[in-house]
Amino acid sequence: MKDNEVIAEALKDIHQREPFEKSLGRAVRRNDGKYEDYVRIMGSVRDLAYAGKLSFLEAAKKLAAQP
């Protein structure tokens, strides 16, 4: 799966009051990803969040919307 598809899956599966990072970890594991995949994807989310002064959730939504 593409990174944006994994992010979209994590956003759909996020539980109430759960950090996005935990949901992303589940989505990566479900798609047979490795820890390195999680670190790469979360790094992209963090970079966008810090650059745009967004929350991780807002940044993830933007990344998931990209083709």
PDBQT receptor file of N, H, CA, C and O in Angstrom, charges set to zero:
ATOM      1  N   MET A   1       0.833  -1.192   0.000  1.00  0.00    +0.000 N 
ATOM      2  CA  MET A   1       0.000   0.000   0.000  1.00  0.00    +0.000 C 
ATOM      3  C   MET A   1       0.868   1.243   0.000  1.00  0.00    +0.000 C 
ATOM      4  O   MET A   1       1.992   1.241   0.502  1.00  0.00    +0.000 OA
ATOM      5  N   LYS A   2       0.331   2.290  -0.566  1.00  0.00    +0.000 N 
ATOM      6  H   LYS A   2      -0.582   2.292  -0.974  1.00  0.00    +0.000 HD
ATOM      7  CA  LYS A   2       1.017   3.577  -0.549  1.00  0.00    +0.000 C 
ATOM      8  C   LYS A   2       0.898   4.192   0.840  1.00  0.00    +0.000 C 
ATOM      9  O   LYS A   2      -0.012   3.873   1.605  1.00  0.00    +0.000 OA
ATOM     10  N   ASP A   3       1.829   5.072   1.144  1.00  0.00    +0.000 N 
ATOM     11  H   ASP A   3       2.569   5.332   0.523  1.00  0.00    +0.000 HD
ATOM     12  CA  ASP A   3       1.816   5.717   2.454  1.00  0.00    +0.000 C 
ATOM     13  C   ASP A   3       0.505   6.448   2.711  1.00  0.00    +0.000 C 
ATOM     14  O   ASP A   3      -0.045   6.366   3.809  1.00  0.00    +0.000 OA
ATOM     15  N   ASN A   4      -0.006   7.169   1.699  1.00  0.00    +0.000 N 
ATOM     16  H   ASN A   4       0.440   7.236   0.807  1.00  0.00    +0.000 HD
ATOM     17  CA  ASN A   4      -1.237   7.923   1.917  1.00  0.00    +0.000 C 
ATOM     18  C   ASN A   4      -2.431   6.997   2.172  1.00  0.00    +0.000 C 
ATOM     19  O   ASN A   4      -3.373   7.379   2.866  1.00  0.00    +0.000 OA
ATOM     20  N   GLU A   5      -2.396   5.803   1.622  1.00  0.00    +0.000 N 
ATOM     21  H   GLU A   5      -1.631   5.492   1.058  1.00  0.00    +0.000 HD
ATOM     22  CA  GLU A   5      -3.474   4.837   1.868  1.00  0.00    +0.000 C 
ATOM     23  C   GLU A   5      -3.403   4.290   3.295  1.00  0.00    +0.000 C 
ATOM     24  O   GLU A   5      -4.430   4.076   3.939  1.00  0.00    +0.000 OA
ATOM     25  N   VAL A   6      -2.190   4.070   3.777  1.00  0.00    +0.000 N 
ATOM     26  H   VAL A   6      -1.356   4.244   3.254  1.00  0.00    +0.000 HD
ATOM     27  CA  VAL A   6      -2.012   3.609   5.159  1.00  0.00    +0.000 C 
ATOM     28  C   VAL A   6      -2.462   4.710   6.127  1.00  0.00    +0.000 C 
ATOM     29  O   VAL A   6      -3.108   4.428   7.137  1.00  0.00    +0.000 OA
ATOM     30  N   ILE A   7      -2.122   5.949   5.819  1.00  0.00    +0.000 N 
ATOM     31  H   ILE A   7      -1.598   6.179   4.999  1.00  0.00    +0.000 HD
ATOM     32  CA  ILE A   7      -2.550   7.076   6.659  1.00  0.00    +0.000 C 
ATOM     33  C   ILE A   7      -4.070   7.174   6.672  1.00  0.00    +0.000 C 
ATOM     34  O   ILE A   7      -4.672   7.372   7.727  1.00  0.00    +0.000 OA
ATOM     35  N   ALA A   8      -4.693   7.037   5.505  1.00  0.00    +0.000 N 
ATOM     36  H   ALA A   8      -4.205   6.877   4.647  1.00  0.00    +0.000 HD
ATOM     37  CA  ALA A   8      -6.155   7.093   5.427  1.00  0.00    +0.000 C 
ATOM     38  C   ALA A   8      -6.790   5.978   6.256  1.00  0.00    +0.000 C 
ATOM     39  O   ALA A   8      -7.793   6.201   6.933  1.00  0.00    +0.000 OA
ATOM     40  N   GLU A   9      -6.213   4.792   6.205  1.00  0.00    +0.000 N 
ATOM     41  H   GLU A   9      -5.397   4.611   5.655  1.00  0.00    +0.000 HD
ATOM     42  CA  GLU A   9      -6.724   3.677   7.001  1.00  0.00    +0.000 C 
ATOM     43  C   GLU A   9      -6.593   3.979   8.493  1.00  0.00    +0.000 C 
ATOM     44  O   GLU A   9      -7.502   3.695   9.274  1.00  0.00    +0.000 OA
ATOM     45  N   ALA A  10      -5.466   4.550   8.879  1.00  0.00    +0.000 N 
ATOM     46  H   ALA A  10      -4.728   4.780   8.245  1.00  0.00    +0.000 HD
ATOM     47  CA  ALA A  10      -5.252   4.898  10.285  1.00  0.00    +0.000 C 
ATOM     48  C   ALA A  10      -6.267   5.945  10.742  1.00  0.00    +0.000 C 
ATOM     49  O   ALA A  10      -6.763   5.879  11.867  1.00  0.00    +0.000 OA
ATOM     50  N   LEU A  11      -6.574   6.898   9.887  1.00  0.00    +0.000 N 
ATOM     51  H   LEU A  11      -6.171   6.952   8.973  1.00  0.00    +0.000 HD
ATOM     52  CA  LEU A  11      -7.552   7.930  10.236  1.00  0.00    +0.000 C 
ATOM     53  C   LEU A  11      -8.954   7.339  10.403  1.00  0.00    +0.000 C 
ATOM     54  O   LEU A  11      -9.712   7.758  11.277  1.00  0.00    +0.000 OA
ATOM     55  N   LYS A  12      -9.285   6.371   9.563  1.00  0.00    +0.000 N 
ATOM     56  H   LYS A  12      -8.668   6.030   8.853  1.00  0.00    +0.000 HD
ATOM     57  CA  LYS A  12     -10.605   5.738   9.660  1.00  0.00    +0.000 C 
ATOM     58  C   LYS A  12     -10.731   4.893  10.923  1.00  0.00    +0.000 C 
ATOM     59  O   LYS A  12     -11.819   4.743  11.480  1.00  0.00    +0.000 OA
ATOM     60  N   ASP A  13      -9.600   4.344  11.367  1.00  0.00    +0.000 N 
ATOM     61  H   ASP A  13      -8.716   4.465  10.915  1.00  0.00    +0.000 HD
ATOM     62  CA  ASP A  13      -9.611   3.383  12.470  1.00  0.00    +0.000 C 
ATOM     63  C   ASP A  13      -9.257   3.997  13.822  1.00  0.00    +0.000 C 
ATOM     64  O   ASP A  13      -9.170   3.282  14.820  1.00  0.00    +0.000 OA
ATOM     65  N   ILE A  14      -9.056   5.298  13.865  1.00  0.00    +0.000 N 
ATOM     66  H   ILE A  14      -9.126   5.879  13.055  1.00  0.00    +0.000 HD
ATOM     67  CA  ILE A  14      -8.620   5.912  15.120  1.00  0.00    +0.000 C 
ATOM     68  C   ILE A  14      -9.738   5.817  16.161  1.00  0.00    +0.000 C 
ATOM     69  O   ILE A  14     -10.902   6.090  15.870  1.00  0.00    +0.000 OA
ATOM     70  N   HIS A  15      -9.361   5.426  17.369  1.00  0.00    +0.000 N 
ATOM     71  H   HIS A  15      -8.415   5.203  17.605  1.00  0.00    +0.000 HD
ATOM     72  CA  HIS A  15     -10.317   5.304  18.464  1.00  0.00    +0.000 C 
ATOM     73  C   HIS A  15     -10.447   6.634  19.186  1.00  0.00    +0.000 C 
ATOM     74  O   HIS A  15      -9.581   7.503  19.085  1.00  0.00    +0.000 OA
ATOM     75  N   GLN A  16     -11.529   6.772  19.903  1.00  0.00    +0.000 N 
ATOM     76  H   GLN A  16     -12.232   6.066  19.985  1.00  0.00    +0.000 HD
ATOM     77  CA  GLN A  16     -11.770   8.004  20.640  1.00  0.00    +0.000 C 
ATOM     78  C   GLN A  16     -10.652   8.250  21.651  1.00  0.00    +0.000 C 
ATOM     79  O   GLN A  16     -10.269   7.355  22.405  1.00  0.00    +0.000 OA
ATOM     80  N   ARG A  17     -10.143   9.471  21.652  1.00  0.00    +0.000 N 
ATOM     81  H   ARG A  17     -10.454  10.198  21.039  1.00  0.00    +0.000 HD
ATOM     82  CA  ARG A  17      -9.101   9.912  22.594  1.00  0.00    +0.000 C 
ATOM     83  C   ARG A  17      -7.801   9.119  22.453  1.00  0.00    +0.000 C 
ATOM     84  O   ARG A  17      -7.058   8.958  23.422  1.00  0.00    +0.000 OA
ATOM     85  N   GLU A  18      -7.534   8.630  21.253  1.00  0.00    +0.000 N 
ATOM     86  H   GLU A  18      -8.137   8.761  20.466  1.00  0.00    +0.000 HD
ATOM     87  CA  GLU A  18      -6.315   7.868  20.994  1.00  0.00    +0.000 C 
ATOM     88  C   GLU A  18      -5.368   8.722  20.161  1.00  0.00    +0.000 C 
ATOM     89  O   GLU A  18      -5.821   9.409  19.245  1.00  0.00    +0.000 OA
ATOM     90  N   PRO A  19      -4.086   8.703  20.442  1.00  0.00    +0.000 N 
ATOM     91  CA  PRO A  19      -3.155   9.457  19.607  1.00  0.00    +0.000 C 
ATOM     92  C   PRO A  19      -3.073   8.855  18.198  1.00  0.00    +0.000 C 
ATOM     93  O   PRO A  19      -3.202   7.645  18.015  1.00  0.00    +0.000 OA
ATOM     94  N   PHE A  20      -2.860   9.718  17.226  1.00  0.00    +0.000 N 
ATOM     95  H   PHE A  20      -2.756  10.702  17.376  1.00  0.00    +0.000 HD
ATOM     96  CA  PHE A  20      -2.768   9.258  15.843  1.00  0.00    +0.000 C 
ATOM     97  C   PHE A  20      -1.648   8.247  15.682  1.00  0.00    +0.000 C 
ATOM     98  O   PHE A  20      -1.777   7.306  14.898  1.00  0.00    +0.000 OA
ATOM     99  N   GLU A  21      -0.555   8.421  16.406  1.00  0.00    +0.000 N 
ATOM    100  H   GLU A  21      -0.450   9.186  17.042  1.00  0.00    +0.000 HD
ATOM    101  CA  GLU A  21       0.585   7.525  16.283  1.00  0.00    +0.000 C 
ATOM    102  C   GLU A  21       0.213   6.072  16.555  1.00  0.00    +0.000 C 
ATOM    103  O   GLU A  21       0.698   5.167  15.876  1.00  0.00    +0.000 OA
ATOM    104  N   LYS A  22      -0.637   5.852  17.535  1.00  0.00    +0.000 N 
ATOM    105  H   LYS A  22      -1.031   6.588  18.087  1.00  0.00    +0.000 HD
ATOM    106  CA  LYS A  22      -1.043   4.485  17.886  1.00  0.00    +0.000 C 
ATOM    107  C   LYS A  22      -1.883   3.877  16.768  1.00  0.00    +0.000 C 
ATOM    108  O   LYS A  22      -1.699   2.713  16.410  1.00  0.00    +0.000 OA
ATOM    109  N   SER A  23      -2.795   4.656  16.224  1.00  0.00    +0.000 N 
ATOM    110  H   SER A  23      -2.945   5.601  16.515  1.00  0.00    +0.000 HD
ATOM    111  CA  SER A  23      -3.631   4.186  15.124  1.00  0.00    +0.000 C 
ATOM    112  C   SER A  23      -2.778   3.891  13.888  1.00  0.00    +0.000 C 
ATOM    113  O   SER A  23      -3.011   2.911  13.182  1.00  0.00    +0.000 OA
ATOM    114  N   LEU A  24      -1.793   4.745  13.638  1.00  0.00    +0.000 N 
ATOM    115  H   LEU A  24      -1.603   5.542  14.212  1.00  0.00    +0.000 HD
ATOM    116  CA  LEU A  24      -0.901   4.523  12.494  1.00  0.00    +0.000 C 
ATOM    117  C   LEU A  24      -0.111   3.233  12.676  1.00  0.00    +0.000 C 
ATOM    118  O   LEU A  24       0.055   2.468  11.726  1.00  0.00    +0.000 OA
ATOM    119  N   GLY A  25       0.372   2.990  13.876  1.00  0.00    +0.000 N 
ATOM    120  H   GLY A  25       0.237   3.612  14.648  1.00  0.00    +0.000 HD
ATOM    121  CA  GLY A  25       1.111   1.754  14.139  1.00  0.00    +0.000 C 
ATOM    122  C   GLY A  25       0.280   0.519  13.821  1.00  0.00    +0.000 C 
ATOM    123  O   GLY A  25       0.778  -0.439  13.231  1.00  0.00    +0.000 OA
ATOM    124  N   ARG A  26      -0.985   0.547  14.216  1.00  0.00    +0.000 N 
ATOM    125  H   ARG A  26      -1.390   1.325  14.696  1.00  0.00    +0.000 HD
ATOM    126  CA  ARG A  26      -1.883  -0.579  13.913  1.00  0.00    +0.000 C 
ATOM    127  C   ARG A  26      -2.061  -0.744  12.407  1.00  0.00    +0.000 C 
ATOM    128  O   ARG A  26      -2.008  -1.858  11.886  1.00  0.00    +0.000 OA
ATOM    129  N   ALA A  27      -2.271   0.377  11.711  1.00  0.00    +0.000 N 
ATOM    130  H   ALA A  27      -2.314   1.282  12.134  1.00  0.00    +0.000 HD
ATOM    131  CA  ALA A  27      -2.494   0.323  10.263  1.00  0.00    +0.000 C 
ATOM    132  C   ALA A  27      -1.258  -0.209   9.546  1.00  0.00    +0.000 C 
ATOM    133  O   ALA A  27      -1.380  -0.984   8.598  1.00  0.00    +0.000 OA
ATOM    134  N   VAL A  28      -0.081   0.196   9.985  1.00  0.00    +0.000 N 
ATOM    135  H   VAL A  28       0.018   0.826  10.755  1.00  0.00    +0.000 HD
ATOM    136  CA  VAL A  28       1.158  -0.280   9.362  1.00  0.00    +0.000 C 
ATOM    137  C   VAL A  28       1.295  -1.791   9.580  1.00  0.00    +0.000 C 
ATOM    138  O   VAL A  28       1.602  -2.526   8.641  1.00  0.00    +0.000 OA
ATOM    139  N   ARG A  29       1.072  -2.249  10.794  1.00  0.00    +0.000 N 
ATOM    140  H   ARG A  29       0.823  -1.652  11.557  1.00  0.00    +0.000 HD
ATOM    141  CA  ARG A  29       1.179  -3.693  11.088  1.00  0.00    +0.000 C 
ATOM    142  C   ARG A  29       0.152  -4.497  10.294  1.00  0.00    +0.000 C 
ATOM    143  O   ARG A  29       0.460  -5.577   9.791  1.00  0.00    +0.000 OA
ATOM    144  N   ARG A  30      -1.065  -3.972  10.181  1.00  0.00    +0.000 N 
ATOM    145  H   ARG A  30      -1.316  -3.094  10.589  1.00  0.00    +0.000 HD
ATOM    146  CA  ARG A  30      -2.115  -4.672   9.442  1.00  0.00    +0.000 C 
ATOM    147  C   ARG A  30      -1.753  -4.842   7.970  1.00  0.00    +0.000 C 
ATOM    148  O   ARG A  30      -2.200  -5.785   7.317  1.00  0.00    +0.000 OA
ATOM    149  N   ASN A  31      -0.945  -3.929   7.458  1.00  0.00    +0.000 N 
ATOM    150  H   ASN A  31      -0.582  -3.163   7.988  1.00  0.00    +0.000 HD
ATOM    151  CA  ASN A  31      -0.524  -3.985   6.062  1.00  0.00    +0.000 C 
ATOM    152  C   ASN A  31       0.864  -4.591   5.909  1.00  0.00    +0.000 C 
ATOM    153  O   ASN A  31       1.557  -4.345   4.922  1.00  0.00    +0.000 OA
ATOM    154  N   ASP A  32       1.256  -5.381   6.890  1.00  0.00    +0.000 N 
ATOM    155  H   ASP A  32       0.693  -5.581   7.692  1.00  0.00    +0.000 HD
ATOM    156  CA  ASP A  32       2.544  -6.090   6.879  1.00  0.00    +0.000 C 
ATOM    157  C   ASP A  32       3.747  -5.155   6.773  1.00  0.00    +0.000 C 
ATOM    158  O   ASP A  32       4.785  -5.510   6.215  1.00  0.00    +0.000 OA
ATOM    159  N   GLY A  33       3.581  -3.956   7.321  1.00  0.00    +0.000 N 
ATOM    160  H   GLY A  33       2.738  -3.668   7.775  1.00  0.00    +0.000 HD
ATOM    161  CA  GLY A  33       4.691  -3.014   7.328  1.00  0.00    +0.000 C 
ATOM    162  C   GLY A  33       5.640  -3.294   8.474  1.00  0.00    +0.000 C 
ATOM    163  O   GLY A  33       5.342  -4.078   9.375  1.00  0.00    +0.000 OA
ATOM    164  N   LYS A  34       6.759  -2.656   8.423  1.00  0.00    +0.000 N 
ATOM    165  H   LYS A  34       7.001  -2.020   7.691  1.00  0.00    +0.000 HD
ATOM    166  CA  LYS A  34       7.782  -2.807   9.450  1.00  0.00    +0.000 C 
ATOM    167  C   LYS A  34       7.909  -1.500  10.231  1.00  0.00    +0.000 C 
ATOM    168  O   LYS A  34       7.315  -0.484   9.870  1.00  0.00    +0.000 OA
ATOM    169  N   TYR A  35       8.676  -1.547  11.282  1.00  0.00    +0.000 N 
ATOM    170  H   TYR A  35       9.159  -2.372  11.575  1.00  0.00    +0.000 HD
ATOM    171  CA  TYR A  35       8.893  -0.356  12.104  1.00  0.00    +0.000 C 
ATOM    172  C   TYR A  35       9.463   0.786  11.259  1.00  0.00    +0.000 C 
ATOM    173  O   TYR A  35       9.115   1.948  11.472  1.00  0.00    +0.000 OA
ATOM    174  N   GLU A  36      10.323   0.464  10.318  1.00  0.00    +0.000 N 
ATOM    175  H   GLU A  36      10.605  -0.480  10.145  1.00  0.00    +0.000 HD
ATOM    176  CA  GLU A  36      10.917   1.479   9.450  1.00  0.00    +0.000 C 
ATOM    177  C   GLU A  36       9.842   2.201   8.637  1.00  0.00    +0.000 C 
ATOM    178  O   GLU A  36       9.946   3.404   8.395  1.00  0.00    +0.000 OA
ATOM    179  N   ASP A  37       8.803   1.462   8.215  1.00  0.00    +0.000 N 
ATOM    180  H   ASP A  37       8.719   0.485   8.411  1.00  0.00    +0.000 HD
ATOM    181  CA  ASP A  37       7.700   2.073   7.476  1.00  0.00    +0.000 C 
ATOM    182  C   ASP A  37       6.945   3.062   8.372  1.00  0.00    +0.000 C 
ATOM    183  O   ASP A  37       6.603   4.168   7.955  1.00  0.00    +0.000 OA
ATOM    184  N   TYR A  38       6.697   2.633   9.608  1.00  0.00    +0.000 N 
ATOM    185  H   TYR A  38       6.975   1.735   9.947  1.00  0.00    +0.000 HD
ATOM    186  CA  TYR A  38       6.018   3.511  10.569  1.00  0.00    +0.000 C 
ATOM    187  C   TYR A  38       6.835   4.789  10.785  1.00  0.00    +0.000 C 
ATOM    188  O   TYR A  38       6.282   5.889  10.772  1.00  0.00    +0.000 OA
ATOM    189  N   VAL A  39       8.134   4.645  10.981  1.00  0.00    +0.000 N 
ATOM    190  H   VAL A  39       8.582   3.751  10.991  1.00  0.00    +0.000 HD
ATOM    191  CA  VAL A  39       8.995   5.804  11.238  1.00  0.00    +0.000 C 
ATOM    192  C   VAL A  39       8.992   6.745  10.036  1.00  0.00    +0.000 C 
ATOM    193  O   VAL A  39       8.925   7.962  10.205  1.00  0.00    +0.000 OA
ATOM    194  N   ARG A  40       9.065   6.193   8.824  1.00  0.00    +0.000 N 
ATOM    195  H   ARG A  40       9.120   5.204   8.687  1.00  0.00    +0.000 HD
ATOM    196  CA  ARG A  40       9.063   7.014   7.610  1.00  0.00    +0.000 C 
ATOM    197  C   ARG A  40       7.751   7.790   7.478  1.00  0.00    +0.000 C 
ATOM    198  O   ARG A  40       7.755   8.994   7.222  1.00  0.00    +0.000 OA
ATOM    199  N   ILE A  41       6.630   7.087   7.655  1.00  0.00    +0.000 N 
ATOM    200  H   ILE A  41       6.627   6.109   7.862  1.00  0.00    +0.000 HD
ATOM    201  CA  ILE A  41       5.325   7.727   7.497  1.00  0.00    +0.000 C 
ATOM    202  C   ILE A  41       5.106   8.773   8.587  1.00  0.00    +0.000 C 
ATOM    203  O   ILE A  41       4.661   9.884   8.300  1.00  0.00    +0.000 OA
ATOM    204  N   MET A  42       5.414   8.426   9.820  1.00  0.00    +0.000 N 
ATOM    205  H   MET A  42       5.776   7.523  10.053  1.00  0.00    +0.000 HD
ATOM    206  CA  MET A  42       5.225   9.370  10.923  1.00  0.00    +0.000 C 
ATOM    207  C   MET A  42       6.148  10.566  10.751  1.00  0.00    +0.000 C 
ATOM    208  O   MET A  42       5.790  11.683  11.125  1.00  0.00    +0.000 OA
ATOM    209  N   GLY A  43       7.328  10.346  10.194  1.00  0.00    +0.000 N 
ATOM    210  H   GLY A  43       7.619   9.439   9.891  1.00  0.00    +0.000 HD
ATOM    211  CA  GLY A  43       8.242  11.460   9.908  1.00  0.00    +0.000 C 
ATOM    212  C   GLY A  43       7.637  12.433   8.915  1.00  0.00    +0.000 C 
ATOM    213  O   GLY A  43       7.776  13.647   9.068  1.00  0.00    +0.000 OA
ATOM    214  N   SER A  44       6.973  11.915   7.906  1.00  0.00    +0.000 N 
ATOM    215  H   SER A  44       6.860  10.929   7.782  1.00  0.00    +0.000 HD
ATOM    216  CA  SER A  44       6.306  12.773   6.920  1.00  0.00    +0.000 C 
ATOM    217  C   SER A  44       5.183  13.579   7.574  1.00  0.00    +0.000 C 
ATOM    218  O   SER A  44       5.011  14.766   7.299  1.00  0.00    +0.000 OA
ATOM    219  N   VAL A  45       4.428  12.916   8.438  1.00  0.00    +0.000 N 
ATOM    220  H   VAL A  45       4.568  11.952   8.661  1.00  0.00    +0.000 HD
ATOM    221  CA  VAL A  45       3.339  13.597   9.135  1.00  0.00    +0.000 C 
ATOM    222  C   VAL A  45       3.902  14.698  10.037  1.00  0.00    +0.000 C 
ATOM    223  O   VAL A  45       3.392  15.818  10.048  1.00  0.00    +0.000 OA
ATOM    224  N   ARG A  46       4.944  14.377  10.783  1.00  0.00    +0.000 N 
ATOM    225  H   ARG A  46       5.358  13.467  10.773  1.00  0.00    +0.000 HD
ATOM    226  CA  ARG A  46       5.551  15.367  11.688  1.00  0.00    +0.000 C 
ATOM    227  C   ARG A  46       6.135  16.549  10.920  1.00  0.00    +0.000 C 
ATOM    228  O   ARG A  46       5.961  17.699  11.321  1.00  0.00    +0.000 OA
ATOM    229  N   ASP A  47       6.827  16.265   9.816  1.00  0.00    +0.000 N 
ATOM    230  H   ASP A  47       6.968  15.331   9.490  1.00  0.00    +0.000 HD
ATOM    231  CA  ASP A  47       7.418  17.349   9.026  1.00  0.00    +0.000 C 
ATOM    232  C   ASP A  47       6.352  18.325   8.554  1.00  0.00    +0.000 C 
ATOM    233  O   ASP A  47       6.520  19.539   8.668  1.00  0.00    +0.000 OA
ATOM    234  N   LEU A  48       5.249  17.793   8.021  1.00  0.00    +0.000 N 
ATOM    235  H   LEU A  48       5.112  16.806   7.929  1.00  0.00    +0.000 HD
ATOM    236  CA  LEU A  48       4.167  18.656   7.540  1.00  0.00    +0.000 C 
ATOM    237  C   LEU A  48       3.519  19.398   8.706  1.00  0.00    +0.000 C 
ATOM    238  O   LEU A  48       3.198  20.581   8.590  1.00  0.00    +0.000 OA
ATOM    239  N   ALA A  49       3.331  18.713   9.816  1.00  0.00    +0.000 N 
ATOM    240  H   ALA A  49       3.592  17.752   9.910  1.00  0.00    +0.000 HD
ATOM    241  CA  ALA A  49       2.707  19.343  10.983  1.00  0.00    +0.000 C 
ATOM    242  C   ALA A  49       3.545  20.517  11.490  1.00  0.00    +0.000 C 
ATOM    243  O   ALA A  49       3.015  21.596  11.754  1.00  0.00    +0.000 OA
ATOM    244  N   TYR A  50       4.841  20.304  11.622  1.00  0.00    +0.000 N 
ATOM    245  H   TYR A  50       5.272  19.428  11.407  1.00  0.00    +0.000 HD
ATOM    246  CA  TYR A  50       5.708  21.366  12.126  1.00  0.00    +0.000 C 
ATOM    247  C   TYR A  50       5.835  22.510  11.126  1.00  0.00    +0.000 C 
ATOM    248  O   TYR A  50       5.847  23.676  11.520  1.00  0.00    +0.000 OA
ATOM    249  N   ALA A  51       5.929  22.194   9.846  1.00  0.00    +0.000 N 
ATOM    250  H   ALA A  51       5.920  21.246   9.526  1.00  0.00    +0.000 HD
ATOM    251  CA  ALA A  51       6.076  23.229   8.819  1.00  0.00    +0.000 C 
ATOM    252  C   ALA A  51       4.813  24.085   8.708  1.00  0.00    +0.000 C 
ATOM    253  O   ALA A  51       4.891  25.298   8.509  1.00  0.00    +0.000 OA
ATOM    254  N   GLY A  52       3.657  23.446   8.839  1.00  0.00    +0.000 N 
ATOM    255  H   GLY A  52       3.594  22.461   9.002  1.00  0.00    +0.000 HD
ATOM    256  CA  GLY A  52       2.407  24.169   8.684  1.00  0.00    +0.000 C 
ATOM    257  C   GLY A  52       1.732  24.546   9.978  1.00  0.00    +0.000 C 
ATOM    258  O   GLY A  52       0.608  25.049   9.972  1.00  0.00    +0.000 OA
ATOM    259  N   LYS A  53       2.418  24.303  11.112  1.00  0.00    +0.000 N 
ATOM    260  H   LYS A  53       3.331  23.894  11.116  1.00  0.00    +0.000 HD
ATOM    261  CA  LYS A  53       1.861  24.571  12.439  1.00  0.00    +0.000 C 
ATOM    262  C   LYS A  53       0.488  23.907  12.582  1.00  0.00    +0.000 C 
ATOM    263  O   LYS A  53      -0.496  24.541  12.965  1.00  0.00    +0.000 OA
ATOM    264  N   LEU A  54       0.457  22.612  12.260  1.00  0.00    +0.000 N 
ATOM    265  H   LEU A  54       1.256  22.097  11.949  1.00  0.00    +0.000 HD
ATOM    266  CA  LEU A  54      -0.762  21.818  12.322  1.00  0.00    +0.000 C 
ATOM    267  C   LEU A  54      -0.617  20.744  13.395  1.00  0.00    +0.000 C 
ATOM    268  O   LEU A  54       0.490  20.443  13.842  1.00  0.00    +0.000 OA
ATOM    269  N   SER A  55      -1.736  20.175  13.796  1.00  0.00    +0.000 N 
ATOM    270  H   SER A  55      -2.635  20.419  13.433  1.00  0.00    +0.000 HD
ATOM    271  CA  SER A  55      -1.677  19.001  14.664  1.00  0.00    +0.000 C 
ATOM    272  C   SER A  55      -1.301  17.801  13.787  1.00  0.00    +0.000 C 
ATOM    273  O   SER A  55      -1.389  17.867  12.561  1.00  0.00    +0.000 OA
ATOM    274  N   PHE A  56      -0.887  16.719  14.424  1.00  0.00    +0.000 N 
ATOM    275  H   PHE A  56      -0.816  16.666  15.420  1.00  0.00    +0.000 HD
ATOM    276  CA  PHE A  56      -0.565  15.510  13.658  1.00  0.00    +0.000 C 
ATOM    277  C   PHE A  56      -1.799  15.018  12.901  1.00  0.00    +0.000 C 
ATOM    278  O   PHE A  56      -1.685  14.532  11.776  1.00  0.00    +0.000 OA
ATOM    279  N   LEU A  57      -2.958  15.142  13.506  1.00  0.00    +0.000 N 
ATOM    280  H   LEU A  57      -3.051  15.537  14.420  1.00  0.00    +0.000 HD
ATOM    281  CA  LEU A  57      -4.192  14.687  12.879  1.00  0.00    +0.000 C 
ATOM    282  C   LEU A  57      -4.505  15.519  11.633  1.00  0.00    +0.000 C 
ATOM    283  O   LEU A  57      -4.881  14.969  10.598  1.00  0.00    +0.000 OA
ATOM    284  N   GLU A  58      -4.354  16.824  11.730  1.00  0.00    +0.000 N 
ATOM    285  H   GLU A  58      -4.048  17.271  12.571  1.00  0.00    +0.000 HD
ATOM    286  CA  GLU A  58      -4.603  17.698  10.571  1.00  0.00    +0.000 C 
ATOM    287  C   GLU A  58      -3.601  17.410   9.453  1.00  0.00    +0.000 C 
ATOM    288  O   GLU A  58      -3.968  17.355   8.279  1.00  0.00    +0.000 OA
ATOM    289  N   ALA A  59      -2.348  17.230   9.824  1.00  0.00    +0.000 N 
ATOM    290  H   ALA A  59      -2.050  17.275  10.778  1.00  0.00    +0.000 HD
ATOM    291  CA  ALA A  59      -1.319  16.930   8.823  1.00  0.00    +0.000 C 
ATOM    292  C   ALA A  59      -1.591  15.582   8.165  1.00  0.00    +0.000 C 
ATOM    293  O   ALA A  59      -1.417  15.435   6.955  1.00  0.00    +0.000 OA
ATOM    294  N   ALA A  60      -2.011  14.606   8.945  1.00  0.00    +0.000 N 
ATOM    295  H   ALA A  60      -2.153  14.725   9.928  1.00  0.00    +0.000 HD
ATOM    296  CA  ALA A  60      -2.321  13.283   8.396  1.00  0.00    +0.000 C 
ATOM    297  C   ALA A  60      -3.473  13.371   7.406  1.00  0.00    +0.000 C 
ATOM    298  O   ALA A  60      -3.438  12.724   6.359  1.00  0.00    +0.000 OA
ATOM    299  N   LYS A  61      -4.480  14.152   7.718  1.00  0.00    +0.000 N 
ATOM    300  H   LYS A  61      -4.508  14.677   8.568  1.00  0.00    +0.000 HD
ATOM    301  CA  LYS A  61      -5.612  14.328   6.804  1.00  0.00    +0.000 C 
ATOM    302  C   LYS A  61      -5.163  14.929   5.477  1.00  0.00    +0.000 C 
ATOM    303  O   LYS A  61      -5.624  14.514   4.414  1.00  0.00    +0.000 OA
ATOM    304  N   LYS A  62      -4.257  15.914   5.542  1.00  0.00    +0.000 N 
ATOM    305  H   LYS A  62      -3.882  16.251   6.405  1.00  0.00    +0.000 HD
ATOM    306  CA  LYS A  62      -3.741  16.497   4.306  1.00  0.00    +0.000 C 
ATOM    307  C   LYS A  62      -2.948  15.480   3.495  1.00  0.00    +0.000 C 
ATOM    308  O   LYS A  62      -3.102  15.406   2.276  1.00  0.00    +0.000 OA
ATOM    309  N   LEU A  63      -2.109  14.703   4.153  1.00  0.00    +0.000 N 
ATOM    310  H   LEU A  63      -1.984  14.764   5.143  1.00  0.00    +0.000 HD
ATOM    311  CA  LEU A  63      -1.316  13.706   3.451  1.00  0.00    +0.000 C 
ATOM    312  C   LEU A  63      -2.200  12.591   2.867  1.00  0.00    +0.000 C 
ATOM    313  O   LEU A  63      -1.926  12.088   1.777  1.00  0.00    +0.000 OA
ATOM    314  N   ALA A  64      -3.235  12.216   3.580  1.00  0.00    +0.000 N 
ATOM    315  H   ALA A  64      -3.457  12.624   4.466  1.00  0.00    +0.000 HD
ATOM    316  CA  ALA A  64      -4.128  11.150   3.089  1.00  0.00    +0.000 C 
ATOM    317  C   ALA A  64      -4.882  11.605   1.843  1.00  0.00    +0.000 C 
ATOM    318  O   ALA A  64      -5.239  10.786   0.996  1.00  0.00    +0.000 OA
ATOM    319  N   ALA A  65      -5.120  12.894   1.732  1.00  0.00    +0.000 N 
ATOM    320  H   ALA A  65      -4.830  13.559   2.420  1.00  0.00    +0.000 HD
ATOM    321  CA  ALA A  65      -5.868  13.428   0.584  1.00  0.00    +0.000 C 
ATOM    322  C   ALA A  65      -5.008  13.533  -0.677  1.00  0.00    +0.000 C 
ATOM    323  O   ALA A  65      -5.542  13.714  -1.771  1.00  0.00    +0.000 OA
ATOM    324  N   GLN A  66      -3.703  13.425  -0.539  1.00  0.00    +0.000 N 
ATOM    325  H   GLN A  66      -3.269  13.279   0.350  1.00  0.00    +0.000 HD
ATOM    326  CA  GLN A  66      -2.821  13.516  -1.704  1.00  0.00    +0.000 C 
ATOM    327  C   GLN A  66      -2.899  12.249  -2.528  1.00  0.00    +0.000 C 
ATOM    328  O   GLN A  66      -2.996  11.151  -1.980  1.00  0.00    +0.000 OA
ATOM    329  N   PRO A  67      -2.856  12.396  -3.857  1.00  0.00    +0.000 N 
ATOM    330  CA  PRO A  67      -2.911  11.195  -4.728  1.00  0.00    +0.000 C 
ATOM    331  C   PRO A  67      -1.660  10.350  -4.659  1.00  0.00    +0.000 C 
ATOM    332  O   PRO A  67      -1.571   9.323  -5.332  1.00  0.00    +0.000 OA
TER     333      PRO A  67
